[in-house]
Structures are given as structure tokens and as C-alpha cells.
């Protein structure tokens, strides 16, 4: 395994060119669960959004409550070119994950 990791060329995956990902996002029905973080918005996070994010993401409930308490909500996107790291998005709020 070590030899494989050190000597083989890495496979680079681009979400916008990955046919499985593109088709999944295009044909997703019902409640859409967008996969990427984009920004924060000055709008208090709704309680049901807080519960969904608590169950579906790796962000702690304490961090989500801190975001909500400061009057913000997290904005997600399906466009991989607009995605940002969640730690960078939360820096202005002084919230660390």
C-alpha cells in the first residue's frame, strides 16, 4: 500500500466533470441537500434548518447554535466552483470547528 501511495499518479477528480455527481445533482427530487458550503447570510437560522444541519453535517450543535445566536445562517450550494471551506466561512464570526 505504501508503495502504491508513493509511486502511482494521483487521480484528480473535478466535481463539475464527474458525470455521476452532475447527474445526481440534476435529477435530485424532493428536498435537495446541497453538498458544499458557500457563505453565511445575515438572517437568523431557522430552528428546523439547525436541526437538519445538526443531523446531516459534521458541525457540532454548539457551533450551529452559536451561528444562530449571532443572527446568521449557513448558505450551501451545488456548484463546486463556489464552494469554500467552512472554517474560513466562520472566521468572521469567531466560531471554530
Backbone as CSV, one residue per row, in Angstrom:
resi,resn,N_x,N_y,N_z,CA_x,CA_y,CA_z,C_x,C_y,C_z
1,UNK,0.821,-1.183,0.000,0.000,0.000,0.000,0.872,1.256,0.000
2,UNK,1.909,1.247,0.815,2.798,2.405,0.885,3.445,2.671,-0.473
3,UNK,3.873,1.595,-1.145,4.485,1.737,-2.463,3.484,2.333,-3.461
4,UNK,2.254,1.870,-3.390,1.202,2.395,-4.265,0.991,3.893,-4.022
5,UNK,0.930,4.303,-2.767,0.715,5.709,-2.439,1.878,6.590,-2.872
6,UNK,3.071,6.075,-2.754,4.248,6.874,-3.074,4.560,6.931,-4.570
7,UNK,4.229,5.880,-5.313,4.687,5.792,-6.698,3.623,6.015,-7.766
8,UNK,2.379,5.772,-7.484,1.338,5.922,-8.503,0.891,7.371,-8.626
9,UNK,0.464,7.722,-9.836,-0.048,9.071,-10.078,-1.410,9.212,-9.408
10,UNK,-1.668,10.343,-8.773,-2.985,10.536,-8.146,-4.057,10.755,-9.209
11,UNK,-5.260,10.325,-8.880,-6.413,10.556,-9.745,-7.064,11.854,-9.295
12,UNK,-7.118,12.832,-10.184,-7.693,14.123,-9.853,-9.145,14.131,-10.295
13,UNK,-10.024,14.447,-9.378,-11.453,14.442,-9.648,-11.973,15.879,-9.622
14,UNK,-12.663,16.258,-10.674,-13.303,17.559,-10.753,-14.805,17.337,-10.684
15,UNK,-15.439,17.875,-9.663,-16.868,17.641,-9.480,-17.692,18.029,-10.705
16,UNK,-17.377,19.147,-11.317,-18.193,19.599,-12.437,-18.005,18.755,-13.696
17,UNK,-17.006,17.866,-13.710,-16.802,16.959,-14.839,-17.121,15.509,-14.481
18,UNK,-17.439,15.238,-13.239,-17.775,13.896,-12.786,-19.229,13.614,-13.142
19,UNK,-19.468,12.720,-14.096,-20.827,12.508,-14.628,-21.799,12.032,-13.551
20,UNK,-21.359,11.168,-12.644,-22.251,10.674,-11.599,-22.729,11.820,-10.704
21,UNK,-21.809,12.685,-10.306,-22.156,13.819,-9.462,-23.083,14.783,-10.189
22,UNK,-22.752,15.117,-11.438,-23.556,16.061,-12.224,-24.975,15.533,-12.405
23,UNK,-25.109,14.255,-12.752,-26.444,13.663,-12.952,-27.226,13.609,-11.647
24,UNK,-26.567,13.287,-10.563,-27.240,13.242,-9.261,-27.790,14.606,-8.899
25,UNK,-27.001,15.648,-9.074,-27.459,16.994,-8.744,-28.589,17.442,-9.671
26,UNK,-28.536,17.051,-10.935,-29.532,17.467,-11.912,-30.885,16.795,-11.674
27,UNK,-30.865,15.520,-11.299,-32.111,14.769,-11.208,-32.581,14.525,-9.784
28,UNK,-31.999,15.183,-8.827,-32.391,15.020,-7.434,-33.805,15.560,-7.239
29,UNK,-34.658,14.749,-6.662,-36.057,15.129,-6.454,-36.302,15.408,-4.965
30,UNK,-37.366,16.140,-4.685,-37.746,16.404,-3.294,-36.798,17.376,-2.632
31,UNK,-36.536,17.138,-1.377,-35.666,18.020,-0.595,-34.222,17.875,-1.061
32,UNK,-33.673,18.957,-1.537,-32.310,18.933,-2.060,-31.341,19.224,-0.923
33,UNK,-30.366,18.351,-0.764,-29.346,18.520,0.255,-28.061,18.940,-0.450
34,UNK,-27.850,20.241,-0.573,-26.701,20.761,-1.310,-25.396,20.383,-0.605
35,UNK,-24.404,19.941,-1.351,-23.214,19.350,-0.738,-22.096,20.297,-0.321
36,UNK,-22.109,21.548,-0.757,-20.967,22.427,-0.495,-21.380,23.659,0.311
37,UNK,-20.451,24.132,1.146,-20.658,25.378,1.890,-20.231,26.534,1.009
38,UNK,-21.014,27.634,1.030,-20.687,28.777,0.189,-20.371,30.029,1.010
39,UNK,-21.250,30.392,1.946,-21.055,31.628,2.703,-21.998,31.627,3.907
40,UNK,-22.014,32.764,4.617,-23.006,32.987,5.672,-23.891,34.153,5.229
41,UNK,-25.094,34.180,5.758,-26.033,35.258,5.438,-26.560,35.831,6.749
42,UNK,-26.696,37.143,6.785,-27.228,37.828,7.973,-28.745,37.636,8.001
43,UNK,-29.131,36.476,8.474,-30.526,36.085,8.586,-30.547,34.940,9.595
44,UNK,-31.278,35.078,10.672,-31.259,34.071,11.732,-31.645,32.702,11.192
45,UNK,-30.816,31.706,11.488,-31.068,30.339,11.051,-32.348,29.806,11.690
46,UNK,-33.225,29.248,10.866,-34.467,28.669,11.364,-34.161,27.431,12.190
47,UNK,-35.031,27.151,13.165,-34.815,26.002,14.042,-34.801,24.683,13.272
48,UNK,-35.680,24.537,12.268,-35.691,23.277,11.511,-34.430,23.122,10.661
49,UNK,-33.883,24.227,10.167,-32.617,24.182,9.433,-31.497,23.776,10.377
50,UNK,-31.503,24.324,11.577,-30.498,23.975,12.581,-30.555,22.482,12.888
51,UNK,-31.746,21.928,13.055,-31.887,20.501,13.342,-31.393,19.644,12.184
52,UNK,-31.752,20.024,10.951,-31.311,19.255,9.780,-29.796,19.267,9.645
53,UNK,-29.195,20.444,9.802,-27.744,20.542,9.697,-27.050,19.776,10.825
54,UNK,-27.647,19.777,11.984,-27.080,19.045,13.113,-27.047,17.537,12.828
55,UNK,-28.061,17.047,12.156,-28.146,15.616,11.848,-27.323,15.223,10.627
56,UNK,-27.207,16.116,9.643,-26.628,15.748,8.356,-25.196,16.213,8.137
57,UNK,-24.673,17.045,9.001,-23.315,17.547,8.795,-22.432,17.179,9.972
58,UNK,-21.167,17.456,9.813,-20.220,17.172,10.897,-19.947,18.404,11.759
59,UNK,-20.847,19.374,11.701,-20.729,20.572,12.536,-21.469,20.318,13.844
60,UNK,-20.828,20.630,14.945,-21.431,20.365,16.251,-22.661,21.243,16.477
61,UNK,-23.547,20.768,17.319,-24.747,21.520,17.662,-24.372,22.831,18.335
62,UNK,-23.323,22.851,19.135,-22.874,24.062,19.806,-22.457,25.127,18.796
63,UNK,-21.734,24.723,17.753,-21.303,25.674,16.724,-22.507,26.206,15.953
64,UNK,-23.448,25.336,15.631,-24.659,25.773,14.922,-25.486,26.736,15.770
65,UNK,-25.577,26.457,17.062,-26.308,27.360,17.958,-25.606,28.719,18.058
66,UNK,-24.268,28.718,18.045,-23.516,29.977,18.092,-23.761,30.797,16.826
67,UNK,-23.834,30.128,15.679,-24.139,30.817,14.420,-25.533,31.428,14.490
68,UNK,-26.485,30.634,14.964,-27.871,31.099,15.073,-27.988,32.253,16.067
69,UNK,-27.282,32.160,17.180,-27.344,33.189,18.221,-26.822,34.543,17.712
70,UNK,-25.839,34.499,16.813,-25.291,35.738,16.256,-26.150,36.279,15.107
71,UNK,-27.233,35.577,14.772,-28.164,36.056,13.751,-27.788,35.707,12.326
72,UNK,-27.037,34.639,12.137,-26.609,34.229,10.807,-27.149,32.848,10.462
73,UNK,-27.054,32.519,9.184,-27.356,31.177,8.709,-26.293,30.780,7.697
74,UNK,-26.095,29.500,7.535,-25.130,28.988,6.561,-25.811,28.829,5.215
75,UNK,-25.108,29.182,4.169,-25.627,29.061,2.808,-24.846,27.957,2.107
76,UNK,-25.593,27.016,1.504,-24.965,25.919,0.777,-25.206,26.083,-0.724
77,UNK,-24.416,25.362,-1.513,-24.532,25.437,-2.961,-24.262,24.072,-3.579
78,UNK,-24.771,23.875,-4.761,-24.476,22.678,-5.531,-23.369,22.906,-6.540
79,UNK,-22.897,24.141,-6.664,-21.856,24.499,-7.621,-20.481,24.335,-6.969
80,UNK,-19.695,23.360,-7.415,-18.387,23.140,-6.793,-17.427,24.314,-6.982
81,UNK,-17.660,25.167,-7.972,-16.773,26.310,-8.186,-17.009,27.437,-7.185
82,UNK,-18.131,27.403,-6.472,-18.447,28.443,-5.488,-18.191,27.989,-4.055
83,UNK,-17.716,26.790,-3.880,-17.543,26.246,-2.524,-16.368,26.884,-1.808
84,UNK,-16.492,26.919,-0.465,-15.440,27.444,0.406,-15.334,26.537,1.624
85,UNK,-14.219,26.603,2.260,-14.009,25.830,3.488,-14.853,26.425,4.614
86,UNK,-15.510,25.565,5.378,-16.389,26.018,6.463,-15.605,26.789,7.516
87,UNK,-14.353,26.418,7.762,-13.548,27.131,8.764,-13.282,28.571,8.334
88,UNK,-13.077,28.789,7.037,-12.853,30.145,6.528,-14.136,30.961,6.573
89,UNK,-15.259,30.316,6.267,-16.554,30.998,6.288,-16.886,31.498,7.691
90,UNK,-16.537,30.715,8.704,-16.907,31.047,10.087,-15.896,31.945,10.803
91,UNK,-14.772,32.270,10.178,-13.767,33.128,10.819,-14.319,34.490,11.241
92,UNK,-15.106,35.181,10.406,-15.620,36.491,10.843,-16.519,36.415,12.081
93,UNK,-17.122,35.254,12.309,-17.986,35.082,13.487,-17.206,34.619,14.706
94,UNK,-15.910,34.345,14.516,-15.062,33.850,15.583,-15.586,32.523,16.141
95,UNK,-16.045,31.659,15.251,-16.522,30.325,15.628,-15.539,29.332,15.028
96,UNK,-15.035,28.434,15.865,-14.049,27.440,15.429,-14.661,26.057,15.515
97,UNK,-14.412,25.283,14.477,-14.950,23.918,14.439,-13.830,22.943,14.664
